[in-house]
């Protein structure tokens, strides 16, 4: 094999799907503080959140959370991410691994942004890295996206109901 052929193989390997991002957002007819307070009220998740059915822990930098997911059309599972960033009424970010960083790790970020005087945009996205990404995309990709959408819709209903009442 000549050098250019080896280089081509290395480029193909480095471009193999080792990163994958899932993104979902929704506009909510409520203030930033109303959306944030509903989102950050982890103890109430079993009442309204169909995707992240339970979160235990404190949303504080470097704290470890316990998150239970009910992924539509897939198995339920629990993971233990570490909170990496908290900006009250603006952003929460956590990072977790699957077995090891080499096999799989991910960062999940939640943001709230003012759209106008009435609406707030709730955004969540996960970037997943590692060797498990191709299998994860194949089996969980659409299911996770559906879970994000279900959670966003449920948060919208909850925040708008509480804002109007």
TORKOL-703992 format. One record per residue: y, z, x of N, C-alpha, C in turn. Coordinates in pm, whole numbers, plus 50000, padded with zeros to 5 digits. Example, Ala and Ser with C-alpha at 12.3 -4.5 7.8 and 13.67 -1.06 7.14 Angstrom:
2
494315078051319495505078051230496705078051320 497755070851285498945071451367500035078751290 
//
This chain:
165
498825000050085500005000050000501245000050089 502174991650059503404990950137504415001350086 505425003950167506425013950132507095011349997 507554998949966508194996849836507285000349718 505964997849731505045001349622504975016449605 504945023849717504925038449708506215043549644 507315037649682508605041749626508615039449475 508085028149429508035025049287507205035549213 506085039349267505225049449204505945062849197 506625066649304507365079249303508475079149199 509165067949187510225066949087509635067948948 508515061348923507875062048792507445076348762 506895083248861506455097048841507655106048812 508755104048886509915112548866510595109748733 510415097748677511015094548549510075097448432 508865102048463507925105548358508555116548272 508225117248148508875126248053508685140948089 509475145848182509395160048216510565167848157 511465161248087512535167548013512545162047872 512805170647776512835166447637513835175247564 514755169247490515755176747416515625174147267 515675184847191515655184347046517005189847000 517645182946908519015186446866519125185646714 519815195246656520115194746513521415202046488 522195196846395523455203446360523725201646212 524595210546161524925210146018526325215746000 527075210245905528385215545870528225225145753 528875236745766528735247545668530105251145614 530215252345484531475255745417531665271045423 531975275745543532225289945569532955290945702 533575302345727534295304345852533345306145970 533875304646088533065306846210532455320746208 533255330846176532725344546179531635346446073 531775340345956530735341545853529435334945898 529535323145956528325316146004527695324046118 528505328346214527985335846328527315348846283 527965356246195527405369046152526075367246079 525935356646001524655353945936523595349846037 523995341746133523065337246237522575348846323 523465357546365523145367946463522475380246400 522405380546268521775391746197520245390046198 519645392346313518225389846334517325397446235 517715409546201516865417646111516665411045975 517585402445935517475395845805516665382845810 516265378345928515555365545940514345364345848 513525374745834512365373145744512755369745600 513985373345560514445370645423514815356045401 515305349245505515865335945480515445325045577 514995328345696514765318145798513305313145796 513075300845755511705295745745511105291245879 511915290245984511455285546115511315297046214 512385303846243512345315746328512245327546232 511025331146200510805340646092511085355046133 511165357646263511435371146308511965370646451 513055377846476513545379846613513795394646631 513195400046735513405414046770514115414646905 515065423846915515805425547039517295424547015 518025426347121519475426347114520005413747181 520895406447114521465394447175522515398147282 521995402547396522825406947507522285400547634 523165396547724522765389347845521665396947921 520655389447960519485393848035518505402347954 518755404147827517805411247741516685401747702 515505407147684514345399247642514205400647491 514005389347424513795389147280512325386347249 511915389847130510605386047079510875376946959 510455364346969510755354346866509455349146807 509355349946674508195344446603508625331546536 507885320846565508165307646507507085303846409 507515297546301506605291246206506965276546207 506255269146289506535255046309505865246846198 506645239346118506055231746006504935222546052 503785223745988502665215046019501965218146150 502245229646210501625233346337501335248346335 500785252946444500465267146453501735275546468 501645288046425502725297646446502535303646584 503615307446648503465314146776504645323046807 504435331846903505435341546945505745339247092 507005340147128507385339047269508485349147300 508765350947428509635361647475510725356347567 511735349747511512785344247597513765354947644 514475351547751515515360247805516865354447767 517745362947715519095358647678519875355847806 520435344047815521175340047935522695340047913 523115337847789524545336947762524825341047619 525845349247602526325352947469527845352447472 528405344147388529855343747366530025346347217 530425358547179530495361947036531285351746955 530755348946837531315339146743531385325146800 530585322546905530625309246964529255304147011 528525312047093527325306547155526315317447193 525045313947175523925322047223522955312447290 522505316147409521555307747482520455316547539 519215311747525518095318947587517235309347665 516405314947753515515307047837514135313547837 513115305347826511755310447828510825301147904 509655306147938508665298148009507325298547935 506525288547962505155287947911504245288848032 503575299848047502685302948158503465303748291 504105292848331504915292848453506005282248439 507065283248520508135273448517507605259348543 506605258348629506025245448666505395238648545 504685246348463504025240648346504995237948232 505915247148210506865244848104507875255948090 509115252048072510175261648044511175254847952 511955263047886512915257247794514145265947778 515225259347744516475266047714516855262247572 517155272247492517565269947353518985275247340 519855267047285521255270647270521675269247124 522425279047077522995278946943524505279646959 525225271146888526695271146896527295270146758 528455276246741529255274146621530615268846664 531095258846591532375252446623533165250346495 534455252246504535325249746389535465234746369 535245230146246535415216046212536825213946158 537175222246060538525222146002538755235745937 539745236745851540085249745792538985255445703 538075247045655537015251745565535625251545626 535375242645720534005240345766533775244645910 532545249245933532065252946065530805244946093 530675240046213529465232746254528535242246329 527285242946282526255250646351525375240546425 525225242646555524475233446641523385241446711 522205235646717521165241446801520445230246873 520105233046998519335223347075518485230547177 517355224547206516435229447308516185218547409 516225222047535515815212947641514585219047705 513515211547703512225216247751511875208247875 511355215247978511025208848105509615212948148 509015204348229507735208048289506615198348256 505465201448310504295192748293503795191848150 504055201948070503545201947934504385193547838 505515188047884506435180647796505765168847725 505035159947793504435148647719503555153147603 502715163147625501865168247518502665175247409 503675182547452504535189447357505265179447267 505815168947328506505158647250505575152347148 504375149347193503405142647107503015151446988 502715164147015502205172946910503315180146834 504305185446906505315194046843506675187546822 506975176546887508325171046886508965170146749 508365162746659508915161246524508845174446447 507815182146470507635194746399508725204746435 509085205246565510185214046606511495209246545 511725196446548512955190946489513015194446341 511895193246270511855197046129512165211946113 511645220146202511925234546198513395237446218 514025230646314515465232246336516225228846208 515855217646145516525213246023516345223245909 515125228445894514865238445790515715250845812 515785255445937516595267145969518085264345940 518565252745983519975249445960520305249245810 519435242945730519655242445585519665256445524 518735264945570518655278545517519885286745558 520355285045681521565292045725522765287345644 522845274445617523935268945535523945275345396 522775275645332522685281845198523125296445202 522625303845300522925318145309524405320545336 524955313645436526365315845474527305311645361 527025300345296527905295745188527825304945067 526645309745035526475319144923527225332044951 527065337345071527725349945106529235348145119 529695336345162531135333745175531805332545038 531055327544940531645325544806531585338144721 530755347744760530545359344674531215371344721 
//
